């Protein structure tokens, strides 16, 4: 993601790990960020941010996922952004 932009998160349903949390590009980033290019080192591709809005772009690290998922499920937090 471009510097200064943020991602939204949600619990991944139907995966192997019941605590896996997906990182998604939010719909309300604004025109400045949507015109930026982001790079995927793992797939060696580049994307315009506007092409991946609303789509998963990664996962929260495993050691954090369990804690965040529990807080989300219990209603102690409503969202996690980063």
Buried (B, 14 or more C-beta within 10 A) or exposed (E): BEEEBBBBBEBBEEEEEEBBBBBBBBEEBEEEBBEBEBEEEEEEEEBEBEEBBEEBBBBBEEEBBBEBBEEBEEEEEEEBEE
